Amino acid sequence: MFSYALSLSAAVPSGVLDMTADFAPLFVGLVVGLGLSVLGLVASIAAYDIRQTRQQARQEADTLTPLPKAA
């Protein structure tokens, strides 16, 4: 019983567990997920702006008044 406790404490320095290695995949997944979410928002904002610009250009092209004929 004591040998098991001693071998476990010998593997962990100063009795503190290093949780970084255990949670590294979770942190990487969170960073990747957050990055993809931000890129998705940027892409959707860009698509919306492009669509609005095209609609405004189309409306301006339709509402142009013809120039009066020169003499």
C-alpha atoms as one frame of an Amber mdcrd trajectory, in Angstrom:
protein
   0.000   0.000   0.000   2.768   2.418   0.853   4.794   1.534  -2.216   1.850
   2.480  -4.457   1.461   5.844  -2.707   5.178   6.509  -2.911   5.385   5.643
  -6.591   2.441   7.929  -7.342   3.933  10.833  -5.425   7.330  10.288  -7.052
   5.793  10.660 -10.522   4.192  14.003  -9.640   6.713  16.664  -8.639   5.916
  18.499  -5.388   2.437  17.012  -5.241   0.940  19.328  -7.892  -0.603  17.898
 -11.026   0.293  19.432 -14.367  -3.121  19.935 -15.951  -1.712  21.713 -19.013
  -1.017  18.464 -20.835  -4.464  17.128 -20.004  -6.384  20.196 -21.153  -4.178
  21.146 -24.132  -6.504  19.560 -26.737  -9.466  21.360 -25.167  -7.670  24.711
 -25.265  -6.566  24.161 -28.858 -10.113  23.236 -29.813 -11.458  26.367 -28.139
  -8.943  28.585 -29.917  -9.651  26.969 -33.286 -13.399  27.192 -32.734 -13.193
  30.833 -31.706 -10.998  31.620 -34.720 -13.417  29.948 -37.111 -16.327  31.795
 -35.515 -14.607  35.140 -35.988 -13.773  34.288 -39.594 -17.380  33.286 -40.188
 -18.615  36.605 -38.806 -16.147  38.533 -40.958 -17.199  36.612 -44.065 -20.896
  37.193 -43.410 -20.350  40.922 -42.796 -18.319  41.166 -46.002 -21.004  39.360
 -48.008 -23.684  41.668 -46.601 -21.658  44.788 -47.412 -20.961  43.592 -50.952
 -24.654  42.873 -51.512 -25.655  46.312 -50.188 -23.077  48.040 -52.386 -24.306
  46.199 -55.490 -27.931  47.077 -54.727 -27.047  50.753 -54.222 -25.084  50.825
 -57.467 -28.006  49.206 -59.305 -30.452  51.743 -57.857 -28.206  54.664 -58.788
 -27.869  53.334 -62.314 -31.650  53.079 -62.607 -32.378  56.548 -61.234 -30.003
  58.500 -63.438 -31.825  61.271 -65.246 -31.166  61.630 -68.934 -29.229  64.699
 -69.961 -31.116  67.333 -71.943 -30.378  67.305 -75.656 -27.938  69.930 -76.759
 -28.928  72.346 -79.455
